Amino acid sequence: MKEPRENHPVPSEPSRAGEAVLADLAPLLSGSVPIDRALRIAASSQRSKKARAAARALGEALAGGATFSRALALRGEDFGSAAVAAARAGEGSGRLAESLTRYVEYLSRKRALRRRIASSMAYPAVVAFVAVAALALLLGLVVPRIASLVASLGGTTPLPWPTRVLLSLSGFVRSGAMPVVAGVLLAAGFVLFFPGRDGSLAGRFFRRLPLVRGAAEEGALARATAALSALVASGVPLPEGLQMAGEAAGNSRLAVILENAACEVARGVPFSVLLRRENWSGMALVAEVSALGEETGDLDKQLAWASGELESRSAAKSGTLLALLEPALILAMALVVALVGAALFLPVVSFAERMGG
């Protein structure tokens, strides 16, 4: 086991393989199964080779005398820094199983949220794909056949400009240049939608739009608050938890806010006071419940409630946006079809007028 691996930058959240191992390990530890045996069981139950290798590496590190948090740190690329902090806090308090279970529950809620977002985006994506496919079919197959008929009717009379534009587009679609254009569009789509630390370029653009900004900010704050609640409940110190929650937010601006707050909290400034200074959608709610949590000593529970509330608000706003997007896509598709039909029908009308004259 190589020590330098721990010195490399590691993500806050675990990989899929690491999450699978933790999800199987937490209930075994809660059932008082010895950790070495629990790791063997978790390794044997994994389907992916990477997950089995990660679980076995943990067992080897423990057999070599490392603590569980140390073993997780040595596989930081699989388990992430947040799991290491939760395990370290659990070992310090003597409640490793409880600490790990809380963290796994947070990961489960986050995974469920991602599935809901993906399923809600499925229908608009299908509508958009059908619209593009229908347009390509019209330009590639239908328009050329109708255009030949229109040309035979019109003779040498110049065609209206909408019809000329449509025929040019149809010729381009049928030409050999179309695969090149498709490749360029795919490359541009990869650049625009490739997920970075702060999301994709397209995602950052849309999050700045007034209608989307509130939902995006509340969604990021809900993720950060859920992570912070799980870490605080596991016994992780608040300053350290704030830094990791910022990484879990998936928003670089919110991460900077929480990292700055971590420095101030370490100096003794109340967490709720810091949050009231920030202009971020939903931050006022988190500030108020944090103040209540600081007074009652139930900060983790208050943060968990705030996370659920922010998640509900973000989902409601996102649902409204998607409800507007679906008919907009259908209307756009109908408009394109209507424009194509009008461009083809104009020469027929012109020819009929000349024949009538």
PLY file of the C-alpha trace (Angstrom):
ply
format ascii 1.0
element vertex 357
property float x
property float y
property float z
element edge 356
property int vertex1
property int vertex2
end_header
0.00 0.00 0.00
1.59 3.26 -1.14
1.48 6.22 1.19
1.77 8.97 -1.44
-1.66 8.11 -2.73
-3.21 9.90 0.21
-1.33 13.09 -0.68
-3.06 13.40 -4.04
-6.16 15.63 -4.19
-9.22 13.49 -3.60
-12.89 14.23 -4.20
-15.29 14.93 -1.38
-17.85 12.37 -2.54
-17.10 8.66 -3.11
-17.07 7.00 -6.51
-19.80 4.53 -7.43
-17.60 1.66 -6.36
-16.79 3.28 -3.03
-20.42 4.16 -2.39
-21.46 0.56 -3.06
-18.92 -0.73 -0.54
-20.00 1.77 2.12
-23.68 0.98 1.52
-23.05 -2.73 2.19
-20.65 -2.12 5.06
-22.81 0.27 7.14
-25.66 -2.18 7.97
-23.16 -4.92 8.78
-21.34 -2.71 11.28
-24.70 -1.61 12.74
-25.46 -5.32 13.25
-22.28 -5.67 15.34
-20.44 -7.70 12.70
-16.66 -7.37 13.25
-15.20 -4.93 10.77
-12.76 -7.39 9.19
-15.54 -9.91 8.58
-17.89 -7.14 7.40
-15.32 -6.09 4.80
-14.99 -9.67 3.53
-18.76 -9.94 3.22
-18.97 -6.56 1.50
-16.21 -7.51 -0.94
-17.88 -10.82 -1.85
-21.23 -9.11 -2.51
-19.88 -6.55 -4.98
-20.52 -7.04 -8.68
-17.87 -4.68 -10.06
-14.18 -5.53 -9.93
-13.33 -2.00 -8.78
-15.68 -2.24 -5.78
-14.30 -5.65 -4.80
-10.75 -4.31 -5.08
-11.62 -1.29 -2.93
-13.18 -3.46 -0.20
-10.24 -5.85 -0.21
-7.80 -2.93 -0.03
-9.59 -1.71 3.11
-9.27 -5.16 4.65
-5.56 -5.33 3.83
-4.95 -1.89 5.35
-6.78 -2.90 8.55
-4.81 -6.13 8.72
-1.67 -4.03 8.46
-2.62 -2.06 11.57
-4.31 0.98 10.04
-7.46 2.47 11.50
-10.61 2.41 9.40
-10.42 6.13 8.64
-6.78 5.70 7.63
-7.70 2.81 5.36
-10.37 4.95 3.72
-7.86 7.79 3.27
-5.44 5.47 1.49
-8.24 4.77 -1.03
-9.36 8.40 -1.15
-10.11 8.32 -4.87
-12.74 5.64 -4.15
-14.21 6.79 -0.84
-13.68 10.58 -0.76
-12.65 12.93 2.00
-16.14 13.23 3.52
-16.27 9.51 4.31
-12.80 9.76 5.87
-13.94 12.63 8.10
-17.13 10.80 9.11
-15.15 7.66 9.96
-12.56 9.63 11.92
-15.29 11.34 13.94
-17.01 8.00 14.55
-13.79 6.42 15.78
-13.20 9.35 18.12
-16.67 9.10 19.63
-16.80 5.31 19.64
-19.83 5.31 17.29
-18.31 4.32 13.97
-21.32 2.29 12.82
-23.75 5.12 13.58
-21.52 7.71 11.92
-21.08 5.61 8.80
-24.81 4.84 8.63
-25.72 8.53 8.73
-23.30 9.25 5.92
-24.60 6.37 3.79
-28.18 7.61 4.31
-27.13 11.01 3.00
-25.58 9.38 -0.08
-28.77 7.40 -0.64
-30.92 10.55 -0.52
-28.57 12.30 -2.93
-28.69 9.36 -5.36
-32.50 9.34 -5.22
-32.57 13.06 -6.00
-30.36 12.55 -9.04
-32.68 9.82 -10.31
-35.70 12.11 -9.96
-33.94 14.89 -11.86
-32.89 12.51 -14.63
-36.39 11.05 -14.97
-37.96 14.51 -15.08
-35.63 15.49 -17.94
-36.33 12.35 -19.96
-39.58 13.51 -21.61
-38.28 16.93 -22.78
-35.17 15.22 -24.16
-37.30 12.73 -26.11
-39.49 15.54 -27.49
-36.41 17.49 -28.60
-34.94 14.39 -30.27
-38.20 13.67 -32.09
-38.37 17.29 -33.27
-34.84 17.18 -34.71
-35.44 13.76 -36.31
-38.72 14.94 -37.85
-37.07 18.05 -39.28
-34.23 15.99 -40.75
-36.75 13.59 -42.29
-38.69 16.47 -43.84
-35.59 18.12 -45.27
-33.96 14.92 -46.45
-36.90 12.96 -47.93
-40.16 14.88 -48.13
-38.99 18.31 -49.28
-36.99 17.11 -52.33
-39.97 15.19 -53.74
-42.40 18.05 -53.23
-39.83 20.53 -54.54
-39.55 18.65 -57.86
-43.32 18.85 -58.24
-43.34 22.56 -57.41
-40.54 23.19 -59.93
-42.48 21.43 -62.67
-45.52 23.57 -61.95
-43.64 26.82 -61.70
-41.57 26.50 -64.87
-38.97 29.26 -65.10
-40.68 31.58 -62.61
-38.39 32.48 -59.67
-39.35 30.77 -56.45
-40.20 32.78 -53.30
-37.25 33.31 -50.96
-38.63 31.07 -48.16
-38.84 28.22 -50.67
-35.30 28.86 -51.92
-33.97 28.83 -48.34
-35.81 25.58 -47.63
-34.45 23.93 -50.77
-30.91 25.06 -49.87
-31.26 23.49 -46.43
-32.63 20.31 -47.96
-29.72 20.12 -50.41
-27.27 20.63 -47.57
-28.86 17.85 -45.51
-28.61 15.48 -48.48
-25.02 16.44 -49.31
-21.91 14.71 -48.05
-21.12 17.63 -45.74
-23.81 16.61 -43.27
-21.66 14.01 -41.41
-18.96 16.64 -40.93
-21.48 19.11 -39.52
-22.88 16.38 -37.26
-19.36 15.70 -35.96
-18.79 19.39 -35.27
-22.13 19.59 -33.44
-21.26 16.52 -31.36
-17.88 18.02 -30.44
-19.53 21.32 -29.52
-22.10 19.45 -27.45
-19.32 17.59 -25.64
-17.57 20.87 -24.79
-20.80 22.56 -23.70
-22.17 19.70 -21.61
-19.00 18.08 -20.26
-19.39 18.09 -16.45
-16.65 20.02 -14.67
-16.21 20.97 -11.02
-18.96 23.57 -11.36
-21.05 21.71 -13.90
-21.04 22.12 -17.67
-20.68 25.38 -19.60
-24.29 25.13 -20.75
-25.42 24.41 -17.20
-23.59 27.46 -15.84
-25.20 29.62 -18.53
-28.73 28.40 -17.82
-28.25 28.71 -14.06
-27.72 32.45 -14.54
-31.14 32.88 -16.16
-33.67 34.51 -13.79
-36.19 31.65 -14.06
-33.56 28.97 -13.39
-31.28 30.72 -10.90
-33.52 30.29 -7.84
-34.05 26.57 -8.42
-30.34 26.00 -9.10
-29.18 27.92 -6.02
-31.67 26.19 -3.72
-30.72 22.79 -5.18
-27.01 23.40 -4.57
-27.71 24.68 -1.06
-29.88 21.63 -0.34
-27.00 19.30 -1.32
-24.51 21.24 0.80
-26.87 21.37 3.79
-27.61 17.64 3.57
-23.89 16.85 3.50
-23.22 19.20 6.42
-26.04 17.67 8.45
-24.67 14.16 7.94
-21.13 15.22 8.84
-22.15 17.20 11.94
-24.32 14.30 13.10
-21.29 12.02 12.69
-19.23 14.25 14.97
-17.17 16.07 12.33
-16.19 19.57 13.54
-18.27 22.31 11.93
-15.37 24.11 10.15
-14.18 20.87 8.55
-17.75 19.90 7.69
-18.35 23.27 5.98
-15.37 22.79 3.69
-16.55 19.32 2.64
-20.15 20.48 2.25
-18.93 23.16 -0.13
-17.33 20.49 -2.30
-20.53 18.42 -2.22
-22.65 21.39 -3.36
-21.49 21.11 -6.96
-21.33 24.91 -7.23
-18.00 26.72 -7.05
-19.50 30.00 -5.83
-21.33 28.32 -2.95
-18.18 26.31 -2.18
-16.22 29.57 -1.77
-18.95 30.96 0.51
-18.85 27.89 2.74
-15.04 27.72 2.78
-14.91 31.36 3.91
-17.54 30.58 6.52
-15.41 27.67 7.76
-12.51 30.04 8.43
-14.77 32.47 10.31
-16.43 29.69 12.35
-12.97 28.47 13.36
-12.35 31.95 14.77
-15.52 31.77 16.86
-18.05 33.62 14.68
-21.53 31.99 14.90
-22.44 30.04 11.78
-25.92 31.59 11.52
-24.52 35.14 11.64
-22.27 34.40 8.66
-25.11 32.97 6.59
-27.27 36.07 7.05
-24.68 38.11 5.16
-24.94 36.07 1.97
-27.21 36.84 -0.97
-28.20 33.32 -1.98
-31.63 31.87 -2.57
-32.68 29.87 0.50
-29.77 31.06 2.64
-32.04 33.04 4.96
-33.92 29.81 5.80
-30.68 27.96 6.58
-29.49 30.90 8.71
-32.64 30.87 10.84
-32.74 27.11 11.42
-28.98 27.14 12.11
-29.50 29.79 14.79
-32.19 27.59 16.33
-29.90 24.55 16.11
-27.06 26.42 17.77
-29.38 27.41 20.62
-30.85 23.93 21.16
-27.80 21.84 20.30
-29.64 20.09 17.47
-27.82 21.70 14.55
-27.68 18.47 12.55
-31.44 17.90 12.83
-32.25 21.48 11.91
-29.94 21.32 8.91
-31.52 18.05 7.81
-34.98 19.68 7.91
-33.69 22.70 5.98
-32.16 20.42 3.36
-35.47 18.65 2.80
-37.35 21.96 2.59
-34.88 23.43 0.09
-34.99 20.24 -1.95
-38.79 20.48 -2.10
-38.65 24.13 -3.15
-36.07 23.44 -5.82
-38.06 20.47 -7.13
-41.25 22.57 -7.29
-39.52 25.34 -9.25
-37.84 22.83 -11.54
-41.18 21.13 -12.11
-42.72 24.46 -13.11
-39.88 25.11 -15.57
-40.22 21.63 -17.07
-43.99 22.07 -17.33
-43.34 25.21 -19.40
-40.55 23.58 -21.42
-42.57 20.62 -22.68
-45.33 22.61 -24.46
-42.71 25.09 -25.68
-40.82 22.28 -27.42
-44.01 20.91 -28.94
-45.02 24.39 -30.10
-41.57 24.96 -31.61
-41.80 21.66 -33.49
-45.27 22.54 -34.80
-44.01 25.98 -35.84
-41.09 24.50 -37.79
-43.41 22.06 -39.58
-45.79 24.92 -40.37
-42.96 27.05 -41.80
-41.78 24.15 -43.96
-45.33 23.62 -45.23
-45.77 27.33 -45.94
-42.46 27.50 -47.84
-43.61 24.61 -50.03
-47.13 25.96 -50.47
-46.14 29.51 -51.53
-45.06 28.51 -55.08
-48.32 26.60 -55.55
-50.32 29.68 -54.55
-48.22 31.86 -56.85
-48.73 29.45 -59.74
-52.49 29.32 -59.13
-52.67 33.12 -59.13
-50.84 33.29 -62.46
-53.08 30.65 -63.96
-56.15 32.52 -62.74
-54.81 35.81 -64.15
0 1
1 2
2 3
3 4
4 5
5 6
6 7
7 8
8 9
9 10
10 11
11 12
12 13
13 14
14 15
15 16
16 17
17 18
18 19
19 20
20 21
21 22
22 23
23 24
24 25
25 26
26 27
27 28
28 29
29 30
30 31
31 32
32 33
33 34
34 35
35 36
36 37
37 38
38 39
39 40
40 41
41 42
42 43
43 44
44 45
45 46
46 47
47 48
48 49
49 50
50 51
51 52
52 53
53 54
54 55
55 56
56 57
57 58
58 59
59 60
60 61
61 62
62 63
63 64
64 65
65 66
66 67
67 68
68 69
69 70
70 71
71 72
72 73
73 74
74 75
75 76
76 77
77 78
78 79
79 80
80 81
81 82
82 83
83 84
84 85
85 86
86 87
87 88
88 89
89 90
90 91
91 92
92 93
93 94
94 95
95 96
96 97
97 98
98 99
99 100
100 101
101 102
102 103
103 104
104 105
105 106
106 107
107 108
108 109
109 110
110 111
111 112
112 113
113 114
114 115
115 116
116 117
117 118
118 119
119 120
120 121
121 122
122 123
123 124
124 125
125 126
126 127
127 128
128 129
129 130
130 131
131 132
132 133
133 134
134 135
135 136
136 137
137 138
138 139
139 140
140 141
141 142
142 143
143 144
144 145
145 146
146 147
147 148
148 149
149 150
150 151
151 152
152 153
153 154
154 155
155 156
156 157
157 158
158 159
159 160
160 161
161 162
162 163
163 164
164 165
165 166
166 167
167 168
168 169
169 170
170 171
171 172
172 173
173 174
174 175
175 176
176 177
177 178
178 179
179 180
180 181
181 182
182 183
183 184
184 185
185 186
186 187
187 188
188 189
189 190
190 191
191 192
192 193
193 194
194 195
195 196
196 197
197 198
198 199
199 200
200 201
201 202
202 203
203 204
204 205
205 206
206 207
207 208
208 209
209 210
210 211
211 212
212 213
213 214
214 215
215 216
216 217
217 218
218 219
219 220
220 221
221 222
222 223
223 224
224 225
225 226
226 227
227 228
228 229
229 230
230 231
231 232
232 233
233 234
234 235
235 236
236 237
237 238
238 239
239 240
240 241
241 242
242 243
243 244
244 245
245 246
246 247
247 248
248 249
249 250
250 251
251 252
252 253
253 254
254 255
255 256
256 257
257 258
258 259
259 260
260 261
261 262
262 263
263 264
264 265
265 266
266 267
267 268
268 269
269 270
270 271
271 272
272 273
273 274
274 275
275 276
276 277
277 278
278 279
279 280
280 281
281 282
282 283
283 284
284 285
285 286
286 287
287 288
288 289
289 290
290 291
291 292
292 293
293 294
294 295
295 296
296 297
297 298
298 299
299 300
300 301
301 302
302 303
303 304
304 305
305 306
306 307
307 308
308 309
309 310
310 311
311 312
312 313
313 314
314 315
315 316
316 317
317 318
318 319
319 320
320 321
321 322
322 323
323 324
324 325
325 326
326 327
327 328
328 329
329 330
330 331
331 332
332 333
333 334
334 335
335 336
336 337
337 338
338 339
339 340
340 341
341 342
342 343
343 344
344 345
345 346
346 347
347 348
348 349
349 350
350 351
351 352
352 353
353 354
354 355
355 356
